[in-house]
Amino acid sequence: MVKAIIDISDEVNHVINIIKAKYKLNDKSEAISKMAELVREEVLEIKLKPEVKEEIEIDVRDYIQ
């Protein structure tokens, strides 16, 4: 576990408090972790050209059957 002291704006603090309440989390650390979880896929998703993505999907289907 990493501990950090951070400076955030009032607006960001407000967003963290909303997430904390919405997901019934115990503290702001859990709220920040939840925010990271919610955006993880979007941030880490590889952007592929449609034709490459289609080729990969076809190859995967060959192995799933």
PDBQT receptor file of N, H, CA, C and O in Angstrom, charges set to zero:
ATOM      1  N   MET A   1       0.851  -1.175   0.000  1.00  0.00    +0.000 N 
ATOM      2  CA  MET A   1       0.000   0.000   0.000  1.00  0.00    +0.000 C 
ATOM      3  C   MET A   1       0.891   1.230   0.000  1.00  0.00    +0.000 C 
ATOM      4  O   MET A   1       1.879   1.295   0.731  1.00  0.00    +0.000 OA
ATOM      5  N   VAL A   2       0.533   2.202  -0.824  1.00  0.00    +0.000 N 
ATOM      6  H   VAL A   2      -0.269   2.149  -1.418  1.00  0.00    +0.000 HD
ATOM      7  CA  VAL A   2       1.278   3.450  -0.924  1.00  0.00    +0.000 C 
ATOM      8  C   VAL A   2       0.496   4.541  -0.209  1.00  0.00    +0.000 C 
ATOM      9  O   VAL A   2      -0.716   4.665  -0.383  1.00  0.00    +0.000 OA
ATOM     10  N   LYS A   3       1.195   5.324   0.592  1.00  0.00    +0.000 N 
ATOM     11  H   LYS A   3       2.179   5.223   0.734  1.00  0.00    +0.000 HD
ATOM     12  CA  LYS A   3       0.564   6.466   1.247  1.00  0.00    +0.000 C 
ATOM     13  C   LYS A   3       1.031   7.724   0.537  1.00  0.00    +0.000 C 
ATOM     14  O   LYS A   3       2.197   7.836   0.158  1.00  0.00    +0.000 OA
ATOM     15  N   ALA A   4       0.113   8.675   0.358  1.00  0.00    +0.000 N 
ATOM     16  H   ALA A   4      -0.834   8.584   0.666  1.00  0.00    +0.000 HD
ATOM     17  CA  ALA A   4       0.461   9.901  -0.358  1.00  0.00    +0.000 C 
ATOM     18  C   ALA A   4      -0.265  11.088   0.251  1.00  0.00    +0.000 C 
ATOM     19  O   ALA A   4      -1.416  10.988   0.674  1.00  0.00    +0.000 OA
ATOM     20  N   ILE A   5       0.418  12.186   0.284  1.00  0.00    +0.000 N 
ATOM     21  H   ILE A   5       1.354  12.267  -0.060  1.00  0.00    +0.000 HD
ATOM     22  CA  ILE A   5      -0.200  13.457   0.655  1.00  0.00    +0.000 C 
ATOM     23  C   ILE A   5      -0.333  14.227  -0.650  1.00  0.00    +0.000 C 
ATOM     24  O   ILE A   5       0.655  14.458  -1.347  1.00  0.00    +0.000 OA
ATOM     25  N   ILE A   6      -1.562  14.625  -0.978  1.00  0.00    +0.000 N 
ATOM     26  H   ILE A   6      -2.365  14.438  -0.412  1.00  0.00    +0.000 HD
ATOM     27  CA  ILE A   6      -1.810  15.279  -2.262  1.00  0.00    +0.000 C 
ATOM     28  C   ILE A   6      -2.543  16.596  -2.058  1.00  0.00    +0.000 C 
ATOM     29  O   ILE A   6      -3.262  16.780  -1.076  1.00  0.00    +0.000 OA
ATOM     30  N   ASP A   7      -2.349  17.497  -2.995  1.00  0.00    +0.000 N 
ATOM     31  H   ASP A   7      -1.765  17.347  -3.792  1.00  0.00    +0.000 HD
ATOM     32  CA  ASP A   7      -3.099  18.749  -3.028  1.00  0.00    +0.000 C 
ATOM     33  C   ASP A   7      -4.137  18.621  -4.132  1.00  0.00    +0.000 C 
ATOM     34  O   ASP A   7      -3.798  18.335  -5.280  1.00  0.00    +0.000 OA
ATOM     35  N   ILE A   8      -5.403  18.833  -3.783  1.00  0.00    +0.000 N 
ATOM     36  H   ILE A   8      -5.679  19.065  -2.850  1.00  0.00    +0.000 HD
ATOM     37  CA  ILE A   8      -6.480  18.765  -4.769  1.00  0.00    +0.000 C 
ATOM     38  C   ILE A   8      -7.352  20.006  -4.642  1.00  0.00    +0.000 C 
ATOM     39  O   ILE A   8      -7.412  20.642  -3.589  1.00  0.00    +0.000 OA
ATOM     40  N   SER A   9      -8.014  20.329  -5.725  1.00  0.00    +0.000 N 
ATOM     41  H   SER A   9      -7.965  19.812  -6.580  1.00  0.00    +0.000 HD
ATOM     42  CA  SER A   9      -8.905  21.494  -5.705  1.00  0.00    +0.000 C 
ATOM     43  C   SER A   9     -10.178  21.149  -4.939  1.00  0.00    +0.000 C 
ATOM     44  O   SER A   9     -10.468  19.982  -4.678  1.00  0.00    +0.000 OA
ATOM     45  N   ASP A  10     -10.923  22.176  -4.588  1.00  0.00    +0.000 N 
ATOM     46  H   ASP A  10     -10.688  23.125  -4.800  1.00  0.00    +0.000 HD
ATOM     47  CA  ASP A  10     -12.207  21.969  -3.916  1.00  0.00    +0.000 C 
ATOM     48  C   ASP A  10     -13.152  21.160  -4.795  1.00  0.00    +0.000 C 
ATOM     49  O   ASP A  10     -13.915  20.330  -4.299  1.00  0.00    +0.000 OA
ATOM     50  N   GLU A  11     -13.096  21.404  -6.096  1.00  0.00    +0.000 N 
ATOM     51  H   GLU A  11     -12.476  22.078  -6.498  1.00  0.00    +0.000 HD
ATOM     52  CA  GLU A  11     -13.966  20.686  -7.033  1.00  0.00    +0.000 C 
ATOM     53  C   GLU A  11     -13.640  19.189  -7.051  1.00  0.00    +0.000 C 
ATOM     54  O   GLU A  11     -14.545  18.356  -7.023  1.00  0.00    +0.000 OA
ATOM     55  N   VAL A  12     -12.361  18.852  -7.096  1.00  0.00    +0.000 N 
ATOM     56  H   VAL A  12     -11.626  19.529  -7.119  1.00  0.00    +0.000 HD
ATOM     57  CA  VAL A  12     -11.954  17.443  -7.084  1.00  0.00    +0.000 C 
ATOM     58  C   VAL A  12     -12.341  16.807  -5.755  1.00  0.00    +0.000 C 
ATOM     59  O   VAL A  12     -12.802  15.666  -5.725  1.00  0.00    +0.000 OA
ATOM     60  N   ASN A  13     -12.161  17.526  -4.671  1.00  0.00    +0.000 N 
ATOM     61  H   ASN A  13     -11.787  18.453  -4.695  1.00  0.00    +0.000 HD
ATOM     62  CA  ASN A  13     -12.565  17.026  -3.356  1.00  0.00    +0.000 C 
ATOM     63  C   ASN A  13     -14.060  16.723  -3.339  1.00  0.00    +0.000 C 
ATOM     64  O   ASN A  13     -14.490  15.721  -2.768  1.00  0.00    +0.000 OA
ATOM     65  N   HIS A  14     -14.837  17.582  -3.958  1.00  0.00    +0.000 N 
ATOM     66  H   HIS A  14     -14.487  18.396  -4.421  1.00  0.00    +0.000 HD
ATOM     67  CA  HIS A  14     -16.288  17.389  -4.036  1.00  0.00    +0.000 C 
ATOM     68  C   HIS A  14     -16.621  16.114  -4.815  1.00  0.00    +0.000 C 
ATOM     69  O   HIS A  14     -17.483  15.337  -4.404  1.00  0.00    +0.000 OA
ATOM     70  N   VAL A  15     -15.938  15.904  -5.932  1.00  0.00    +0.000 N 
ATOM     71  H   VAL A  15     -15.238  16.535  -6.266  1.00  0.00    +0.000 HD
ATOM     72  CA  VAL A  15     -16.159  14.700  -6.746  1.00  0.00    +0.000 C 
ATOM     73  C   VAL A  15     -15.811  13.451  -5.938  1.00  0.00    +0.000 C 
ATOM     74  O   VAL A  15     -16.550  12.467  -5.965  1.00  0.00    +0.000 OA
ATOM     75  N   ILE A  16     -14.700  13.489  -5.227  1.00  0.00    +0.000 N 
ATOM     76  H   ILE A  16     -14.100  14.288  -5.205  1.00  0.00    +0.000 HD
ATOM     77  CA  ILE A  16     -14.294  12.341  -4.407  1.00  0.00    +0.000 C 
ATOM     78  C   ILE A  16     -15.348  12.054  -3.343  1.00  0.00    +0.000 C 
ATOM     79  O   ILE A  16     -15.675  10.895  -3.088  1.00  0.00    +0.000 OA
ATOM     80  N   ASN A  17     -15.878  13.101  -2.724  1.00  0.00    +0.000 N 
ATOM     81  H   ASN A  17     -15.613  14.043  -2.932  1.00  0.00    +0.000 HD
ATOM     82  CA  ASN A  17     -16.921  12.909  -1.712  1.00  0.00    +0.000 C 
ATOM     83  C   ASN A  17     -18.194  12.320  -2.315  1.00  0.00    +0.000 C 
ATOM     84  O   ASN A  17     -18.857  11.503  -1.675  1.00  0.00    +0.000 OA
ATOM     85  N   ILE A  18     -18.540  12.721  -3.527  1.00  0.00    +0.000 N 
ATOM     86  H   ILE A  18     -18.001  13.384  -4.046  1.00  0.00    +0.000 HD
ATOM     87  CA  ILE A  18     -19.721  12.164  -4.199  1.00  0.00    +0.000 C 
ATOM     88  C   ILE A  18     -19.516  10.679  -4.471  1.00  0.00    +0.000 C 
ATOM     89  O   ILE A  18     -20.413   9.873  -4.222  1.00  0.00    +0.000 OA
ATOM     90  N   ILE A  19     -18.347  10.311  -4.978  1.00  0.00    +0.000 N 
ATOM     91  H   ILE A  19     -17.618  10.965  -5.181  1.00  0.00    +0.000 HD
ATOM     92  CA  ILE A  19     -18.057   8.895  -5.248  1.00  0.00    +0.000 C 
ATOM     93  C   ILE A  19     -18.069   8.102  -3.948  1.00  0.00    +0.000 C 
ATOM     94  O   ILE A  19     -18.589   6.987  -3.904  1.00  0.00    +0.000 OA
ATOM     95  N   LYS A  20     -17.506   8.664  -2.904  1.00  0.00    +0.000 N 
ATOM     96  H   LYS A  20     -17.084   9.570  -2.940  1.00  0.00    +0.000 HD
ATOM     97  CA  LYS A  20     -17.492   8.013  -1.588  1.00  0.00    +0.000 C 
ATOM     98  C   LYS A  20     -18.912   7.727  -1.116  1.00  0.00    +0.000 C 
ATOM     99  O   LYS A  20     -19.194   6.636  -0.618  1.00  0.00    +0.000 OA
ATOM    100  N   ALA A  21     -19.796   8.690  -1.268  1.00  0.00    +0.000 N 
ATOM    101  H   ALA A  21     -19.567   9.576  -1.672  1.00  0.00    +0.000 HD
ATOM    102  CA  ALA A  21     -21.186   8.516  -0.845  1.00  0.00    +0.000 C 
ATOM    103  C   ALA A  21     -21.943   7.560  -1.764  1.00  0.00    +0.000 C 
ATOM    104  O   ALA A  21     -22.675   6.689  -1.294  1.00  0.00    +0.000 OA
ATOM    105  N   LYS A  22     -21.766   7.722  -3.065  1.00  0.00    +0.000 N 
ATOM    106  H   LYS A  22     -21.171   8.430  -3.448  1.00  0.00    +0.000 HD
ATOM    107  CA  LYS A  22     -22.500   6.909  -4.042  1.00  0.00    +0.000 C 
ATOM    108  C   LYS A  22     -22.222   5.422  -3.869  1.00  0.00    +0.000 C 
ATOM    109  O   LYS A  22     -23.139   4.604  -3.946  1.00  0.00    +0.000 OA
ATOM    110  N   TYR A  23     -20.966   5.072  -3.638  1.00  0.00    +0.000 N 
ATOM    111  H   TYR A  23     -20.222   5.736  -3.576  1.00  0.00    +0.000 HD
ATOM    112  CA  TYR A  23     -20.584   3.664  -3.521  1.00  0.00    +0.000 C 
ATOM    113  C   TYR A  23     -20.476   3.204  -2.065  1.00  0.00    +0.000 C 
ATOM    114  O   TYR A  23     -20.018   2.095  -1.792  1.00  0.00    +0.000 OA
ATOM    115  N   LYS A  24     -20.904   4.069  -1.127  1.00  0.00    +0.000 N 
ATOM    116  H   LYS A  24     -21.276   4.971  -1.348  1.00  0.00    +0.000 HD
ATOM    117  CA  LYS A  24     -20.899   3.754   0.308  1.00  0.00    +0.000 C 
ATOM    118  C   LYS A  24     -19.523   3.275   0.773  1.00  0.00    +0.000 C 
ATOM    119  O   LYS A  24     -19.389   2.232   1.413  1.00  0.00    +0.000 OA
ATOM    120  N   LEU A  25     -18.513   4.065   0.433  1.00  0.00    +0.000 N 
ATOM    121  H   LEU A  25     -18.622   4.912  -0.088  1.00  0.00    +0.000 HD
ATOM    122  CA  LEU A  25     -17.139   3.729   0.781  1.00  0.00    +0.000 C 
ATOM    123  C   LEU A  25     -16.789   4.323   2.141  1.00  0.00    +0.000 C 
ATOM    124  O   LEU A  25     -17.433   5.267   2.599  1.00  0.00    +0.000 OA
ATOM    125  N   ASN A  26     -15.778   3.770   2.774  1.00  0.00    +0.000 N 
ATOM    126  H   ASN A  26     -15.256   3.003   2.402  1.00  0.00    +0.000 HD
ATOM    127  CA  ASN A  26     -15.419   4.185   4.129  1.00  0.00    +0.000 C 
ATOM    128  C   ASN A  26     -14.593   5.462   4.197  1.00  0.00    +0.000 C 
ATOM    129  O   ASN A  26     -14.693   6.220   5.162  1.00  0.00    +0.000 OA
ATOM    130  N   ASP A  27     -13.780   5.703   3.177  1.00  0.00    +0.000 N 
ATOM    131  H   ASP A  27     -13.699   5.087   2.393  1.00  0.00    +0.000 HD
ATOM    132  CA  ASP A  27     -12.926   6.889   3.227  1.00  0.00    +0.000 C 
ATOM    133  C   ASP A  27     -12.562   7.353   1.820  1.00  0.00    +0.000 C 
ATOM    134  O   ASP A  27     -12.914   6.724   0.822  1.00  0.00    +0.000 OA
ATOM    135  N   LYS A  28     -11.850   8.466   1.777  1.00  0.00    +0.000 N 
ATOM    136  H   LYS A  28     -11.564   8.977   2.588  1.00  0.00    +0.000 HD
ATOM    137  CA  LYS A  28     -11.489   9.045   0.480  1.00  0.00    +0.000 C 
ATOM    138  C   LYS A  28     -10.475   8.181  -0.262  1.00  0.00    +0.000 C 
ATOM    139  O   LYS A  28     -10.437   8.197  -1.492  1.00  0.00    +0.000 OA
ATOM    140  N   SER A  29      -9.661   7.436   0.458  1.00  0.00    +0.000 N 
ATOM    141  H   SER A  29      -9.692   7.423   1.457  1.00  0.00    +0.000 HD
ATOM    142  CA  SER A  29      -8.723   6.528  -0.212  1.00  0.00    +0.000 C 
ATOM    143  C   SER A  29      -9.476   5.503  -1.041  1.00  0.00    +0.000 C 
ATOM    144  O   SER A  29      -9.098   5.219  -2.178  1.00  0.00    +0.000 OA
ATOM    145  N   GLU A  30     -10.536   4.951  -0.480  1.00  0.00    +0.000 N 
ATOM    146  H   GLU A  30     -10.843   5.182   0.443  1.00  0.00    +0.000 HD
ATOM    147  CA  GLU A  30     -11.355   3.991  -1.221  1.00  0.00    +0.000 C 
ATOM    148  C   GLU A  30     -12.034   4.670  -2.410  1.00  0.00    +0.000 C 
ATOM    149  O   GLU A  30     -12.187   4.060  -3.469  1.00  0.00    +0.000 OA
ATOM    150  N   ALA A  31     -12.438   5.924  -2.240  1.00  0.00    +0.000 N 
ATOM    151  H   ALA A  31     -12.313   6.420  -1.380  1.00  0.00    +0.000 HD
ATOM    152  CA  ALA A  31     -13.080   6.663  -3.333  1.00  0.00    +0.000 C 
ATOM    153  C   ALA A  31     -12.096   6.910  -4.475  1.00  0.00    +0.000 C 
ATOM    154  O   ALA A  31     -12.465   6.793  -5.644  1.00  0.00    +0.000 OA
ATOM    155  N   ILE A  32     -10.859   7.247  -4.152  1.00  0.00    +0.000 N 
ATOM    156  H   ILE A  32     -10.559   7.342  -3.202  1.00  0.00    +0.000 HD
ATOM    157  CA  ILE A  32      -9.851   7.457  -5.190  1.00  0.00    +0.000 C 
ATOM    158  C   ILE A  32      -9.555   6.143  -5.904  1.00  0.00    +0.000 C 
ATOM    159  O   ILE A  32      -9.390   6.127  -7.124  1.00  0.00    +0.000 OA
ATOM    160  N   SER A  33      -9.486   5.047  -5.162  1.00  0.00    +0.000 N 
ATOM    161  H   SER A  33      -9.620   5.060  -4.171  1.00  0.00    +0.000 HD
ATOM    162  CA  SER A  33      -9.277   3.733  -5.778  1.00  0.00    +0.000 C 
ATOM    163  C   SER A  33     -10.429   3.380  -6.701  1.00  0.00    +0.000 C 
ATOM    164  O   SER A  33     -10.219   2.824  -7.780  1.00  0.00    +0.000 OA
ATOM    165  N   LYS A  34     -11.653   3.702  -6.279  1.00  0.00    +0.000 N 
ATOM    166  H   LYS A  34     -11.824   4.153  -5.403  1.00  0.00    +0.000 HD
ATOM    167  CA  LYS A  34     -12.827   3.429  -7.117  1.00  0.00    +0.000 C 
ATOM    168  C   LYS A  34     -12.765   4.256  -8.394  1.00  0.00    +0.000 C 
ATOM    169  O   LYS A  34     -13.090   3.752  -9.469  1.00  0.00    +0.000 OA
ATOM    170  N   MET A  35     -12.350   5.525  -8.293  1.00  0.00    +0.000 N 
ATOM    171  H   MET A  35     -12.086   5.935  -7.419  1.00  0.00    +0.000 HD
ATOM    172  CA  MET A  35     -12.216   6.366  -9.487  1.00  0.00    +0.000 C 
ATOM    173  C   MET A  35     -11.219   5.741 -10.455  1.00  0.00    +0.000 C 
ATOM    174  O   MET A  35     -11.461   5.701 -11.661  1.00  0.00    +0.000 OA
ATOM    175  N   ALA A  36     -10.107   5.255  -9.932  1.00  0.00    +0.000 N 
ATOM    176  H   ALA A  36      -9.911   5.287  -8.952  1.00  0.00    +0.000 HD
ATOM    177  CA  ALA A  36      -9.098   4.627 -10.783  1.00  0.00    +0.000 C 
ATOM    178  C   ALA A  36      -9.661   3.379 -11.444  1.00  0.00    +0.000 C 
ATOM    179  O   ALA A  36      -9.406   3.123 -12.621  1.00  0.00    +0.000 OA
ATOM    180  N   GLU A  37     -10.420   2.610 -10.693  1.00  0.00    +0.000 N 
ATOM    181  H   GLU A  37     -10.627   2.818  -9.737  1.00  0.00    +0.000 HD
ATOM    182  CA  GLU A  37     -11.046   1.399 -11.239  1.00  0.00    +0.000 C 
ATOM    183  C   GLU A  37     -12.018   1.744 -12.362  1.00  0.00    +0.000 C 
ATOM    184  O   GLU A  37     -12.060   1.052 -13.380  1.00  0.00    +0.000 OA
ATOM    185  N   LEU A  38     -12.789   2.797 -12.186  1.00  0.00    +0.000 N 
ATOM    186  H   LEU A  38     -12.755   3.359 -11.360  1.00  0.00    +0.000 HD
ATOM    187  CA  LEU A  38     -13.793   3.187 -13.173  1.00  0.00    +0.000 C 
ATOM    188  C   LEU A  38     -13.177   3.664 -14.486  1.00  0.00    +0.000 C 
ATOM    189  O   LEU A  38     -13.767   3.472 -15.549  1.00  0.00    +0.000 OA
ATOM    190  N   VAL A  39     -12.014   4.275 -14.426  1.00  0.00    +0.000 N 
ATOM    191  H   VAL A  39     -11.534   4.431 -13.563  1.00  0.00    +0.000 HD
ATOM    192  CA  VAL A  39     -11.399   4.791 -15.653  1.00  0.00    +0.000 C 
ATOM    193  C   VAL A  39     -10.271   3.911 -16.191  1.00  0.00    +0.000 C 
ATOM    194  O   VAL A  39      -9.738   4.175 -17.268  1.00  0.00    +0.000 OA
ATOM    195  N   ARG A  40      -9.911   2.876 -15.451  1.00  0.00    +0.000 N 
ATOM    196  H   ARG A  40     -10.344   2.662 -14.576  1.00  0.00    +0.000 HD
ATOM    197  CA  ARG A  40      -8.782   2.022 -15.837  1.00  0.00    +0.000 C 
ATOM    198  C   ARG A  40      -8.910   1.485 -17.260  1.00  0.00    +0.000 C 
ATOM    199  O   ARG A  40      -7.978   1.613 -18.054  1.00  0.00    +0.000 OA
ATOM    200  N   GLU A  41     -10.041   0.891 -17.588  1.00  0.00    +0.000 N 
ATOM    201  H   GLU A  41     -10.798   0.786 -16.943  1.00  0.00    +0.000 HD
ATOM    202  CA  GLU A  41     -10.210   0.302 -18.912  1.00  0.00    +0.000 C 
ATOM    203  C   GLU A  41     -10.091   1.352 -20.015  1.00  0.00    +0.000 C 
ATOM    204  O   GLU A  41      -9.469   1.108 -21.049  1.00  0.00    +0.000 OA
ATOM    205  N   GLU A  42     -10.680   2.496 -19.791  1.00  0.00    +0.000 N 
ATOM    206  H   GLU A  42     -11.185   2.694 -18.951  1.00  0.00    +0.000 HD
ATOM    207  CA  GLU A  42     -10.633   3.552 -20.808  1.00  0.00    +0.000 C 
ATOM    208  C   GLU A  42      -9.209   4.058 -21.017  1.00  0.00    +0.000 C 
ATOM    209  O   GLU A  42      -8.788   4.286 -22.151  1.00  0.00    +0.000 OA
ATOM    210  N   VAL A  43      -8.485   4.228 -19.951  1.00  0.00    +0.000 N 
ATOM    211  H   VAL A  43      -8.827   4.043 -19.029  1.00  0.00    +0.000 HD
ATOM    212  CA  VAL A  43      -7.130   4.763 -20.038  1.00  0.00    +0.000 C 
ATOM    213  C   VAL A  43      -6.166   3.731 -20.611  1.00  0.00    +0.000 C 
ATOM    214  O   VAL A  43      -5.287   4.076 -21.400  1.00  0.00    +0.000 OA
ATOM    215  N   LEU A  44      -6.323   2.474 -20.222  1.00  0.00    +0.000 N 
ATOM    216  H   LEU A  44      -7.038   2.194 -19.581  1.00  0.00    +0.000 HD
ATOM    217  CA  LEU A  44      -5.381   1.442 -20.638  1.00  0.00    +0.000 C 
ATOM    218  C   LEU A  44      -5.767   0.755 -21.939  1.00  0.00    +0.000 C 
ATOM    219  O   LEU A  44      -4.987  -0.031 -22.477  1.00  0.00    +0.000 OA
ATOM    220  N   GLU A  45      -6.966   1.042 -22.452  1.00  0.00    +0.000 N 
ATOM    221  H   GLU A  45      -7.599   1.680 -22.015  1.00  0.00    +0.000 HD
ATOM    222  CA  GLU A  45      -7.428   0.387 -23.674  1.00  0.00    +0.000 C 
ATOM    223  C   GLU A  45      -6.532   0.762 -24.850  1.00  0.00    +0.000 C 
ATOM    224  O   GLU A  45      -6.209   1.932 -25.056  1.00  0.00    +0.000 OA
ATOM    225  N   ILE A  46      -6.145  -0.241 -25.606  1.00  0.00    +0.000 N 
ATOM    226  H   ILE A  46      -6.408  -1.192 -25.439  1.00  0.00    +0.000 HD
ATOM    227  CA  ILE A  46      -5.317  -0.010 -26.790  1.00  0.00    +0.000 C 
ATOM    228  C   ILE A  46      -6.225   0.439 -27.926  1.00  0.00    +0.000 C 
ATOM    229  O   ILE A  46      -7.232  -0.202 -28.228  1.00  0.00    +0.000 OA
ATOM    230  N   LYS A  47      -5.857   1.534 -28.537  1.00  0.00    +0.000 N 
ATOM    231  H   LYS A  47      -5.039   2.055 -28.291  1.00  0.00    +0.000 HD
ATOM    232  CA  LYS A  47      -6.634   2.049 -29.662  1.00  0.00    +0.000 C 
ATOM    233  C   LYS A  47      -6.119   1.396 -30.940  1.00  0.00    +0.000 C 
ATOM    234  O   LYS A  47      -4.980   1.628 -31.347  1.00  0.00    +0.000 OA
ATOM    235  N   LEU A  48      -6.956   0.583 -31.568  1.00  0.00    +0.000 N 
ATOM    236  H   LEU A  48      -7.881   0.395 -31.237  1.00  0.00    +0.000 HD
ATOM    237  CA  LEU A  48      -6.572  -0.117 -32.783  1.00  0.00    +0.000 C 
ATOM    238  C   LEU A  48      -7.375   0.385 -33.966  1.00  0.00    +0.000 C 
ATOM    239  O   LEU A  48      -8.499   0.862 -33.815  1.00  0.00    +0.000 OA
ATOM    240  N   LYS A  49      -6.784   0.271 -35.140  1.00  0.00    +0.000 N 
ATOM    241  H   LYS A  49      -5.870  -0.117 -35.262  1.00  0.00    +0.000 HD
ATOM    242  CA  LYS A  49      -7.524   0.561 -36.356  1.00  0.00    +0.000 C 
ATOM    243  C   LYS A  49      -8.638  -0.474 -36.467  1.00  0.00    +0.000 C 
ATOM    244  O   LYS A  49      -8.439  -1.626 -36.081  1.00  0.00    +0.000 OA
ATOM    245  N   PRO A  50      -9.804  -0.094 -36.985  1.00  0.00    +0.000 N 
ATOM    246  CA  PRO A  50     -10.930  -1.033 -37.083  1.00  0.00    +0.000 C 
ATOM    247  C   PRO A  50     -10.574  -2.344 -37.781  1.00  0.00    +0.000 C 
ATOM    248  O   PRO A  50     -11.025  -3.410 -37.362  1.00  0.00    +0.000 OA
ATOM    249  N   GLU A  51      -9.774  -2.273 -38.836  1.00  0.00    +0.000 N 
ATOM    250  H   GLU A  51      -9.408  -1.407 -39.176  1.00  0.00    +0.000 HD
ATOM    251  CA  GLU A  51      -9.444  -3.503 -39.565  1.00  0.00    +0.000 C 
ATOM    252  C   GLU A  51      -8.548  -4.429 -38.737  1.00  0.00    +0.000 C 
ATOM    253  O   GLU A  51      -8.658  -5.650 -38.844  1.00  0.00    +0.000 OA
ATOM    254  N   VAL A  52      -7.675  -3.866 -37.922  1.00  0.00    +0.000 N 
ATOM    255  H   VAL A  52      -7.586  -2.874 -37.835  1.00  0.00    +0.000 HD
ATOM    256  CA  VAL A  52      -6.816  -4.682 -37.059  1.00  0.00    +0.000 C 
ATOM    257  C   VAL A  52      -7.654  -5.307 -35.954  1.00  0.00    +0.000 C 
ATOM    258  O   VAL A  52      -7.486  -6.481 -35.624  1.00  0.00    +0.000 OA
ATOM    259  N   LYS A  53      -8.551  -4.520 -35.388  1.00  0.00    +0.000 N 
ATOM    260  H   LYS A  53      -8.687  -3.566 -35.656  1.00  0.00    +0.000 HD
ATOM    261  CA  LYS A  53      -9.427  -5.014 -34.335  1.00  0.00    +0.000 C 
ATOM    262  C   LYS A  53     -10.289  -6.166 -34.855  1.00  0.00    +0.000 C 
ATOM    263  O   LYS A  53     -10.460  -7.172 -34.167  1.00  0.00    +0.000 OA
ATOM    264  N   GLU A  54     -10.826  -6.025 -36.054  1.00  0.00    +0.000 N 
ATOM    265  H   GLU A  54     -10.687  -5.208 -36.614  1.00  0.00    +0.000 HD
ATOM    266  CA  GLU A  54     -11.649  -7.072 -36.662  1.00  0.00    +0.000 C 
ATOM    267  C   GLU A  54     -10.820  -8.338 -36.872  1.00  0.00    +0.000 C 
ATOM    268  O   GLU A  54     -11.303  -9.442 -36.621  1.00  0.00    +0.000 OA
ATOM    269  N   GLU A  55      -9.592  -8.188 -37.323  1.00  0.00    +0.000 N 
ATOM    270  H   GLU A  55      -9.199  -7.291 -37.527  1.00  0.00    +0.000 HD
ATOM    271  CA  GLU A  55      -8.715  -9.343 -37.552  1.00  0.00    +0.000 C 
ATOM    272  C   GLU A  55      -8.438 -10.082 -36.243  1.00  0.00    +0.000 C 
ATOM    273  O   GLU A  55      -8.439 -11.313 -36.211  1.00  0.00    +0.000 OA
ATOM    274  N   ILE A  56      -8.205  -9.347 -35.188  1.00  0.00    +0.000 N 
ATOM    275  H   ILE A  56      -8.205  -8.348 -35.214  1.00  0.00    +0.000 HD
ATOM    276  CA  ILE A  56      -7.956  -9.959 -33.879  1.00  0.00    +0.000 C 
ATOM    277  C   ILE A  56      -9.197 -10.699 -33.406  1.00  0.00    +0.000 C 
ATOM    278  O   ILE A  56      -9.092 -11.821 -32.911  1.00  0.00    +0.000 OA
ATOM    279  N   GLU A  57     -10.375 -10.090 -33.549  1.00  0.00    +0.000 N 
ATOM    280  H   GLU A  57     -10.460  -9.178 -33.951  1.00  0.00    +0.000 HD
ATOM    281  CA  GLU A  57     -11.616 -10.736 -33.133  1.00  0.00    +0.000 C 
ATOM    282  C   GLU A  57     -11.848 -12.026 -33.907  1.00  0.00    +0.000 C 
ATOM    283  O   GLU A  57     -12.297 -13.015 -33.329  1.00  0.00    +0.000 OA
ATOM    284  N   ILE A  58     -11.551 -12.034 -35.195  1.00  0.00    +0.000 N 
ATOM    285  H   ILE A  58     -11.186 -11.230 -35.664  1.00  0.00    +0.000 HD
ATOM    286  CA  ILE A  58     -11.715 -13.239 -36.010  1.00  0.00    +0.000 C 
ATOM    287  C   ILE A  58     -10.769 -14.328 -35.511  1.00  0.00    +0.000 C 
ATOM    288  O   ILE A  58     -11.183 -15.477 -35.358  1.00  0.00    +0.000 OA
ATOM    289  N   ASP A  59      -9.517 -13.991 -35.257  1.00  0.00    +0.000 N 
ATOM    290  H   ASP A  59      -9.180 -13.057 -35.381  1.00  0.00    +0.000 HD
ATOM    291  CA  ASP A  59      -8.551 -14.967 -34.754  1.00  0.00    +0.000 C 
ATOM    292  C   ASP A  59      -8.992 -15.540 -33.412  1.00  0.00    +0.000 C 
ATOM    293  O   ASP A  59      -8.868 -16.744 -33.189  1.00  0.00    +0.000 OA
ATOM    294  N   VAL A  60      -9.495 -14.716 -32.533  1.00  0.00    +0.000 N 
ATOM    295  H   VAL A  60      -9.595 -13.738 -32.714  1.00  0.00    +0.000 HD
ATOM    296  CA  VAL A  60      -9.948 -15.179 -31.223  1.00  0.00    +0.000 C 
ATOM    297  C   VAL A  60     -11.114 -16.141 -31.382  1.00  0.00    +0.000 C 
ATOM    298  O   VAL A  60     -11.161 -17.167 -30.704  1.00  0.00    +0.000 OA
ATOM    299  N   ARG A  61     -12.056 -15.830 -32.264  1.00  0.00    +0.000 N 
ATOM    300  H   ARG A  61     -12.018 -14.996 -32.815  1.00  0.00    +0.000 HD
ATOM    301  CA  ARG A  61     -13.209 -16.708 -32.484  1.00  0.00    +0.000 C 
ATOM    302  C   ARG A  61     -12.772 -18.088 -32.970  1.00  0.00    +0.000 C 
ATOM    303  O   ARG A  61     -13.409 -19.086 -32.634  1.00  0.00    +0.000 OA
ATOM    304  N   ASP A  62     -11.714 -18.161 -33.743  1.00  0.00    +0.000 N 
ATOM    305  H   ASP A  62     -11.196 -17.350 -34.017  1.00  0.00    +0.000 HD
ATOM    306  CA  ASP A  62     -11.211 -19.447 -34.225  1.00  0.00    +0.000 C 
ATOM    307  C   ASP A  62     -10.791 -20.347 -33.066  1.00  0.00    +0.000 C 
ATOM    308  O   ASP A  62     -10.925 -21.568 -33.147  1.00  0.00    +0.000 OA
ATOM    309  N   TYR A  63     -10.288 -19.758 -32.001  1.00  0.00    +0.000 N 
ATOM    310  H   TYR A  63     -10.179 -18.766 -31.935  1.00  0.00    +0.000 HD
ATOM    311  CA  TYR A  63      -9.793 -20.545 -30.873  1.00  0.00    +0.000 C 
ATOM    312  C   TYR A  63     -10.864 -20.816 -29.821  1.00  0.00    +0.000 C 
ATOM    313  O   TYR A  63     -10.738 -21.767 -29.050  1.00  0.00    +0.000 OA
ATOM    314  N   ILE A  64     -11.898 -20.010 -29.777  1.00  0.00    +0.000 N 
ATOM    315  H   ILE A  64     -12.000 -19.237 -30.403  1.00  0.00    +0.000 HD
ATOM    316  CA  ILE A  64     -12.935 -20.159 -28.758  1.00  0.00    +0.000 C 
ATOM    317  C   ILE A  64     -13.883 -21.305 -29.081  1.00  0.00    +0.000 C 
ATOM    318  O   ILE A  64     -14.390 -21.955 -28.166  1.00  0.00    +0.000 OA
ATOM    319  N   GLN A  65     -14.129 -21.562 -30.335  1.00  0.00    +0.000 N 
ATOM    320  H   GLN A  65     -13.718 -21.034 -31.078  1.00  0.00    +0.000 HD
ATOM    321  CA  GLN A  65     -15.087 -22.595 -30.729  1.00  0.00    +0.000 C 
ATOM    322  C   GLN A  65     -14.670 -23.884 -30.156  1.00  0.00    +0.000 C 
ATOM    323  O   GLN A  65     -15.339 -24.896 -30.364  1.00  0.00    +0.000 OA
TER     324      GLN A  65
